[in-house]
Amino acid sequence: MGIDTATPFQPVSIAVLTVSDTRTPDTDKSGDILVNRITDAGHVLANRGIVTDDIALIAKQIIDWSRSDHIDVIITTGGTGLTGRDVTPEALQQIMDKPIEGFGEAFRMMSYQKIGTSAMQSRAMACVVNGVYVFALPGSPSACRDGWDELLSFQLDIRHKPCNFVEIMPRLMEQGVGGRSG
């Protein structure tokens, strides 16, 4: 288990979407953390945006990006808590082709090691939309840092063994599930 140095690194095109009623490009620390980690790892920042905590706006932005031939992965930050305005999971449930249950489970397990039982308040999740991976992280900078450093940095690296998300990207559209339509 680990990084296979004999396999060449393959950059992935990643878009970052911050879901917040209050953050701006100048105050989006969580988005900044993700952007820095994505580019420092050698991946391509394909796009970045901020939308308010609105199911329709979140879903529309993710659908639009998922239809782009230039985006392989979308990482959202924010809107995964329990308050009335936290609606990122609801938006994803409306548009997903397939859930990736293990991501939310792994995120909460990792969080439990750091913040104890407070980890159960997170509704971090992941899914596939139109053949594009979507990972929904909480809005705190520490959650974004941990989510990238301990989970996504490995699964979005084709060199990670025994397996990773990148190596199966070409097969996400098998049997007509989803579809990148213009």
BAFI-3210 file (N, C-alpha, C; in Angstrom, 3 decimals, decimal comma, padded with zeros to 6 digits):
// residues 182
n [1|2|3|4|5|6|7|8|9|10|11|12|13|14|15|16|17|18|19|20|21|22|23|24|25|26|27|28|29|30|31|32|33|34|35|36|37|38|39|40|41|42|43|44|45|46|47|48|49|50|51|52|53|54|55|56|57|58|59|60|61|62|63|64|65|66|67|68|69|70|71|72|73|74|75|76|77|78|79|80|81|82|83|84|85|86|87|88|89|90|91|92|93|94|95|96|97|98|99|100|101|102|103|104|105|106|107|108|109|110|111|112|113|114|115|116|117|118|119|120|121|122|123|124|125|126|127|128|129|130|131|132|133|134|135|136|137|138|139|140|141|142|143|144|145|146|147|148|149|150|151|152|153|154|155|156|157|158|159|160|161|162|163|164|165|166|167|168|169|170|171|172|173|174|175|176|177|178|179|180|181|182]
n.u [000,838|000,551|002,515|003,352|006,294|007,176|005,153|004,051|003,112|-000,171|-001,779|-004,884|-007,857|-009,381|-012,171|-013,160|-015,700|-017,155|-019,601|-021,600|-023,225|-021,935|-019,193|-016,622|-014,557|-012,301|-012,427|-012,528|-011,199|-011,192|-011,613|-009,263|-007,326|-007,862|-007,386|-004,642|-003,526|-004,298|-002,963|-000,303|000,105|000,350|-001,814|-004,423|-006,056|-009,173|-011,424|-013,060|-015,409|-018,067|-021,096|-024,339|-026,038|-028,104|-030,197|-030,913|-029,075|-026,604|-026,819|-027,135|-024,640|-022,865|-023,831|-023,397|-020,557|-019,913|-020,543|-018,566|-015,807|-013,377|-013,145|-012,506|-012,967|-014,876|-014,683|-016,434|-016,885|-018,374|-021,744|-022,433|-023,293|-025,660|-027,527|-030,354|-029,643|-027,694|-027,309|-025,935|-025,605|-028,276|-028,635|-026,793|-027,882|-030,077|-029,005|-027,092|-025,501|-024,345|-023,779|-020,903|-020,427|-018,373|-016,612|-017,752|-017,958|-015,243|-014,272|-015,615|-014,632|-011,897|-012,143|-013,211|-011,010|-009,737|-011,581|-013,355|-016,603|-017,934|-017,608|-019,783|-021,551|-020,996|-021,903|-020,383|-019,796|-019,736|-019,998|-020,862|-021,385|-022,556|-020,306|-018,250|-016,323|-017,589|-016,858|-017,937|-016,998|-016,842|-017,161|-015,101|-011,721|-009,901|-011,178|-011,144|-008,410|-007,704|-009,370|-008,295|-005,505|-005,507|-007,232|-008,220|-005,846|-004,496|-006,328|-006,770|-004,464|-002,862|-000,792|-001,171|-001,464|-003,273|-005,284|-007,070|-009,051|-008,494|-007,557|-009,874|-011,422|-011,839|-013,778|-016,143|-018,412|-019,514|-021,988|-023,958|-024,607|-025,232|-023,866|-022,168|-023,625|-024,192]
n.v [-001,170|002,209|004,707|004,012|004,356|003,715|004,130|006,687|010,015|011,316|014,147|015,481|017,141|019,489|021,034|023,539|024,189|026,446|026,479|028,748|031,328|033,509|033,698|035,163|035,668|036,796|035,978|033,254|030,888|028,068|027,233|028,318|026,727|024,204|024,771|025,442|023,002|021,266|022,332|022,316|019,587|018,955|018,751|020,028|023,077|023,414|025,020|027,452|028,434|030,180|029,539|030,273|028,871|027,109|024,755|024,425|026,151|025,060|022,460|023,131|024,367|022,229|020,333|021,773|022,030|019,301|018,497|019,471|018,871|019,293|018,900|016,657|016,088|017,339|019,285|020,148|022,566|023,150|023,491|020,962|020,381|020,252|022,264|024,307|025,675|024,115|022,383|020,962|018,061|017,370|018,604|017,157|014,580|014,815|014,893|012,942|010,135|007,838|006,951|007,324|005,734|004,988|007,140|009,170|007,651|007,035|009,635|010,496|008,597|009,237|011,859|011,366|010,429|012,787|014,737|013,428|012,437|014,529|014,255|012,960|014,906|015,684|015,611|014,837|013,678|011,715|011,302|010,233|012,229|012,547|011,107|012,304|012,700|013,804|015,364|016,159|018,232|019,365|022,855|023,938|025,121|023,246|020,791|020,675|020,623|018,203|016,395|016,534|015,971|013,454|011,740|012,433|013,212|010,833|009,079|010,457|010,183|008,477|006,780|005,648|002,715|-000,081|000,580|003,250|006,234|007,445|005,581|004,256|006,119|006,258|004,327|005,095|005,732|003,457|001,198|003,082|004,649|007,742|010,475|012,614|015,203|017,944]
n.w [000,000|-000,843|-002,575|-005,867|-007,265|-009,778|-011,537|-013,663|-012,652|-013,054|-013,904|-012,712|-013,648|-011,707|-010,198|-007,876|-005,649|-003,546|-001,099|000,266|002,117|002,989|002,353|000,341|-002,616|-001,416|001,246|001,381|002,848|003,045|000,397|-000,685|000,591|-000,546|-003,296|-003,231|-002,331|-004,359|-006,641|-005,707|-005,560|-008,176|-009,817|-012,019|-011,714|-012,673|-012,509|-010,418|-007,978|-006,214|-004,632|-003,266|-000,366|-001,689|-003,003|-005,763|-007,084|-006,346|-007,449|-010,188|-010,810|-010,367|-012,219|-014,620|-014,594|-014,550|-017,083|-018,635|-020,725|-019,652|-016,956|-014,413|-011,767|-009,064|-006,218|-003,433|-000,846|002,188|003,466|004,442|006,953|009,705|009,905|008,894|006,530|005,408|002,664|000,718|000,491|-000,135|-002,606|-004,149|-003,958|-005,589|-008,158|-008,583|-010,189|-009,166|-005,784|-003,616|-001,083|000,679|000,899|002,583|004,895|005,395|005,727|008,057|009,864|009,881|010,834|013,370|014,757|015,254|016,226|017,800|018,950|017,722|015,037|013,928|013,168|010,638|007,237|005,119|001,833|-001,221|-004,781|-008,141|-010,925|-014,078|-014,984|-013,606|-010,709|-007,579|-004,630|-001,482|000,945|004,389|005,426|006,972|007,329|008,470|008,038|005,250|004,784|006,087|004,682|002,093|002,554|003,832|002,500|-000,246|-001,616|-001,968|-003,253|-005,601|-006,974|-009,385|-008,916|-006,457|-004,612|-003,294|-005,166|-006,862|-007,470|-009,929|-011,836|-012,596|-013,838|-016,727|-017,014|-015,817|-017,218|-018,259|-019,566|-020,060|-017,806|-016,462|-018,317|-020,417|-021,559|-023,734]
ca.u [000,000|001,324|002,764|004,194|007,132|007,407|004,027|004,137|002,021|-001,132|-002,576|-006,331|-008,459|-010,261|-012,864|-013,468|-016,924|-017,464|-021,033|-021,679|-023,958|-021,133|-017,812|-016,318|-013,229|-011,274|-012,544|-012,732|-009,992|-011,291|-011,355|-007,835|-006,578|-008,022|-006,690|-003,196|-003,145|-004,492|-001,881|000,966|000,216|000,606|-003,071|-004,838|-007,262|-009,983|-012,370|-013,333|-016,570|-018,796|-022,557|-025,013|-026,629|-029,367|-030,138|-030,955|-027,827|-025,531|-027,016|-026,879|-023,204|-022,223|-024,216|-022,680|-019,157|-019,782|-020,707|-017,363|-014,783|-012,124|-013,215|-012,576|-013,338|-015,375|-014,633|-017,177|-016,619|-019,476|-023,111|-022,590|-023,663|-027,024|-028,439|-031,321|-029,017|-026,736|-028,087|-025,114|-025,980|-029,582|-028,420|-026,118|-028,808|-030,979|-028,346|-026,053|-025,696|-023,968|-023,124|-019,653|-020,660|-017,137|-015,930|-018,309|-017,582|-013,814|-014,081|-016,054|-013,695|-010,707|-012,513|-013,408|-009,686|-009,291|-012,556|-014,233|-017,987|-018,404|-017,519|-021,080|-022,298|-020,617|-022,563|-019,473|-020,221|-019,192|-020,827|-020,502|-022,383|-022,137|-018,966|-017,297|-016,364|-017,918|-016,572|-018,482|-016,311|-017,334|-016,636|-014,008|-010,394|-009,260|-011,820|-010,636|-007,013|-007,698|-009,983|-007,327|-004,240|-005,616|-008,078|-008,238|-004,508|-004,131|-007,263|-006,671|-003,105|-002,875|000,302|-001,559|-001,817|-003,587|-006,181|-007,363|-010,157|-008,043|-007,436|-011,175|-012,134|-012,329|-014,868|-017,288|-019,569|-019,930|-023,393|-024,879|-024,950|-024,804|-023,582|-021,793|-024,373|-023,974]
ca.v [000,000|003,437|005,281|003,230|005,343|003,294|004,635|008,150|010,830|011,785|015,243|015,419|018,476|019,578|022,293|023,743|024,965|026,796|026,682|029,623|032,589|034,605|033,773|035,850|035,235|037,284|035,367|031,814|030,180|026,637|027,122|028,577|025,540|023,173|025,202|025,313|021,597|020,700|022,754|021,839|018,158|018,799|018,656|021,234|023,742|023,612|026,102|027,733|029,286|030,257|029,649|030,346|027,637|026,955|023,452|024,577|026,760|024,069|021,418|023,680|024,548|020,914|019,756|022,495|021,624|017,874|018,344|019,989|017,863|019,716|018,703|015,252|016,006|018,558|019,225|021,236|022,811|023,856|023,020|019,547|020,247|019,878|023,396|024,439|026,174|023,116|021,603|020,358|016,659|017,298|018,945|016,027|013,449|015,048|014,832|011,907|008,878|006,794|007,436|006,687|005,714|004,834|008,408|009,763|006,798|007,238|010,986|010,539|007,788|010,055|012,980|010,857|010,349|014,144|015,551|012,568|012,223|015,641|013,824|012,515|016,048|015,911|014,835|014,740|012,587|011,755|010,638|010,441|012,979|012,614|010,554|013,147|012,533|014,977|015,145|017,255|018,377|020,444|024,177|024,429|024,921|022,004|019,660|020,650|020,189|016,770|015,650|016,421|015,344|012,075|010,911|012,750|013,248|009,471|008,501|011,178|009,952|007,188|005,944|005,059|001,297|-001,025|001,106|004,670|006,694|007,891|004,473|003,801|007,230|005,968|003,346|005,604|005,894|002,157|000,783|004,190|005,347|009,127|010,838|014,013|015,806|019,387]
ca.w [000,000|-000,914|-003,891|-006,767|-007,949|-011,165|-012,332|-013,803|-012,129|-014,054|-013,341|-012,841|-013,694|-010,541|-009,932|-006,464|-005,452|-002,168|-000,868|001,439|002,007|003,539|001,860|-000,911|-003,053|-000,481|002,577|001,212|003,294|002,716|-001,040|-000,890|001,017|-001,573|-004,514|-002,999|-002,259|-005,700|-007,533|-005,149|-005,864|-009,608|-010,557|-012,730|-011,220|-013,872|-012,283|-009,006|-007,851|-004,949|-004,756|-001,973|000,145|-002,397|-003,672|-007,216|-007,558|-006,164|-008,453|-011,520|-011,011|-010,476|-013,516|-015,671|-014,587|-014,859|-018,531|-019,283|-021,051|-019,027|-015,506|-014,015|-010,355|-008,422|-004,756|-002,811|000,564|002,820|003,311|004,793|008,360|010,063|010,014|007,815|005,307|004,916|001,695|-000,338|000,239|-000,793|-004,012|-004,795|-004,038|-006,716|-009,466|-008,670|-010,893|-008,208|-004,559|-003,180|000,361|001,438|001,151|003,797|006,024|005,663|006,241|009,463|010,646|010,036|011,712|014,729|015,379|015,571|016,959|018,590|018,546|016,888|013,635|013,416|012,660|009,247|006,191|003,981|000,958|-002,577|-005,778|-009,542|-011,689|-015,482|-015,140|-012,880|-009,262|-006,779|-003,218|-000,681|002,224|005,248|005,106|007,821|006,754|008,942|007,362|003,875|004,873|006,405|003,584|000,999|002,963|004,292|001,637|-001,673|-002,217|-002,337|-004,214|-006,871|-007,477|-010,089|-008,395|-005,174|-004,687|-004,358|-006,185|-006,716|-008,303|-011,244|-012,788|-013,104|-014,482|-018,076|-016,976|-015,073|-018,094|-018,808|-019,545|-020,214|-016,569|-016,589|-019,690|-020,606|-022,647|-023,798]
c.u [000,890|001,495|003,748|005,014|007,452|006,295|004,154|002,901|001,138|-001,964|-004,058|-006,838|-009,558|-010,862|-013,221|-014,681|-017,152|-018,958|-021,163|-022,503|-023,083|-019,734|-017,743|-014,969|-012,109|-011,294|-012,692|-011,473|-010,022|-011,032|-009,888|-006,993|-006,662|-007,266|-005,184|-002,763|-003,264|-003,313|-000,512|001,191|000,491|-000,652|-003,397|-006,088|-008,074|-010,953|-012,525|-014,528|-017,143|-020,274|-023,150|-025,610|-028,035|-029,283|-030,058|-029,651|-026,646|-025,629|-026,689|-025,388|-022,496|-022,582|-023,458|-021,222|-019,001|-019,937|-019,504|-016,390|-013,465|-012,120|-013,416|-013,177|-013,857|-015,289|-015,422|-016,741|-017,773|-020,820|-023,354|-022,982|-025,136|-028,003|-029,359|-030,724|-028,025|-027,444|-027,251|-025,462|-027,326|-029,466|-027,786|-027,045|-029,764|-030,336|-027,360|-026,487|-025,405|-023,370|-021,806|-019,703|-019,377|-016,422|-016,436|-017,931|-016,119|-013,558|-014,477|-015,136|-012,419|-010,986|-012,664|-012,079|-009,211|-010,255|-013,581|-015,646|-018,573|-018,377|-018,875|-021,945|-021,982|-021,418|-021,712|-019,873|-019,538|-020,115|-020,211|-021,684|-021,853|-020,704|-017,878|-017,448|-016,729|-017,713|-017,041|-017,839|-016,992|-016,628|-015,486|-012,660|-009,741|-009,877|-011,337|-009,199|-006,950|-008,274|-009,035|-006,121|-004,377|-006,450|-007,872|-006,859|-004,059|-005,037|-007,264|-005,257|-003,067|-001,786|-000,057|-002,030|-002,335|-004,551|-006,470|-008,505|-009,727|-008,032|-008,777|-011,990|-012,651|-013,542|-016,124|-018,555|-020,031|-021,416|-024,356|-025,280|-024,390|-024,614|-023,279|-022,521|-024,202|-025,186]
c.v [001,242|003,892|004,406|004,206|004,952|003,780|006,143|008,859|011,292|012,906|015,072|016,863|018,573|020,979|022,350|024,667|025,195|027,102|027,492|030,863|033,778|034,732|034,486|035,320|035,671|036,586|033,850|031,017|028,698|026,402|027,340|027,363|024,453|023,522|025,016|023,861|020,918|021,054|022,305|020,361|017,912|018,627|020,011|021,803|024,121|024,769|026,291|028,674|029,261|030,366|029,705|028,993|027,467|025,687|023,605|025,154|025,798|023,009|021,920|023,822|023,206|020,249|020,444|022,066|020,160|017,591|018,852|018,844|018,155|019,551|017,218|015,083|017,368|018,337|020,423|021,366|023,641|023,200|021,575|019,319|019,918|021,046|023,476|024,894|025,174|022,151|020,978|018,895|016,523|017,630|017,774|014,825|013,597|014,788|013,682|010,719|007,697|007,434|006,695|006,694|005,693|006,132|009,055|008,970|007,006|008,623|011,059|009,714|008,585|011,223|012,541|010,785|011,723|014,905|014,719|012,502|013,382|015,279|013,418|013,660|016,357|015,015|014,839|013,529|012,722|010,979|010,834|011,147|013,103|012,137|011,358|012,867|013,854|014,603|016,361|017,239|019,448|021,760|024,664|024,187|023,611|020,778|019,544|020,150|018,679|015,933|015,473|015,588|013,856|011,172|011,218|012,759|011,860|008,920|009,231|011,129|008,557|006,244|005,248|003,621|000,836|-000,504|002,567|005,043|007,016|006,743|003,979|004,924|006,888|005,028|003,848|005,687|004,575|001,934|001,946|004,904|006,758|009,469|012,313|014,551|017,309|020,086]
c.w [000,000|-002,340|-004,662|-007,599|-009,389|-012,094|-012,453|-013,246|-013,282|-013,445|-013,650|-012,848|-012,644|-010,430|-008,450|-006,358|-003,963|-002,075|000,419|001,126|002,397|002,941|000,516|-001,396|-002,097|000,868|002,534|001,555|002,930|001,241|-001,353|-000,522|-000,047|-002,849|-004,353|-002,974|-003,620|-006,600|-007,019|-005,460|-007,351|-010,444|-011,193|-012,060|-012,445|-013,734|-010,782|-008,942|-006,447|-005,289|-003,356|-001,613|-000,425|-003,235|-005,183|-007,768|-007,439|-007,261|-009,847|-011,781|-011,182|-011,801|-014,645|-015,738|-014,984|-016,353|-019,311|-019,556|-020,342|-017,512|-015,214|-012,623|-009,913|-006,921|-004,245|-001,361|001,112|002,559|003,680|006,251|008,537|010,117|008,794|006,502|004,711|003,975|000,577|-000,554|-000,477|-002,283|-004,754|-004,942|-005,217|-008,074|-009,635|-009,518|-009,965|-006,965|-004,341|-001,652|001,173|001,740|002,438|005,030|006,400|006,246|007,719|010,362|010,915|010,990|013,159|015,478|015,857|016,467|017,725|018,046|017,736|015,404|013,079|012,905|011,197|008,307|004,924|003,149|-000,387|-003,504|-007,154|-010,202|-013,113|-015,698|-014,462|-011,394|-008,598|-005,317|-002,445|000,697|003,072|004,916|005,953|007,145|007,198|008,273|005,918|003,836|005,105|005,270|002,416|001,432|003,259|003,391|000,153|-002,315|-002,664|-003,425|-005,561|-007,445|-008,082|-009,582|-007,092|-005,376|-003,340|-005,420|-005,882|-007,657|-009,731|-012,251|-013,312|-013,757|-015,879|-018,103|-016,275|-015,920|-018,719|-018,652|-019,496|-018,927|-016,679|-018,051|-019,798|-021,817|-022,576|-023,449]
res [m|g|i|d|t|a|t|p|f|q|p|v|s|i|a|v|l|t|v|s|d|t|r|t|p|d|t|d|k|s|g|d|i|l|v|n|r|i|t|d|a|g|h|v|l|a|n|r|g|i|v|t|d|d|i|a|l|i|a|k|q|i|i|d|w|s|r|s|d|h|i|d|v|i|i|t|t|g|g|t|g|l|t|g|r|d|v|t|p|e|a|l|q|q|i|m|d|k|p|i|e|g|f|g|e|a|f|r|m|m|s|y|q|k|i|g|t|s|a|m|q|s|r|a|m|a|c|v|v|n|g|v|y|v|f|a|l|p|g|s|p|s|a|c|r|d|g|w|d|e|l|l|s|f|q|l|d|i|r|h|k|p|c|n|f|v|e|i|m|p|r|l|m|e|q|g|v|g|g|r|s|g]
***
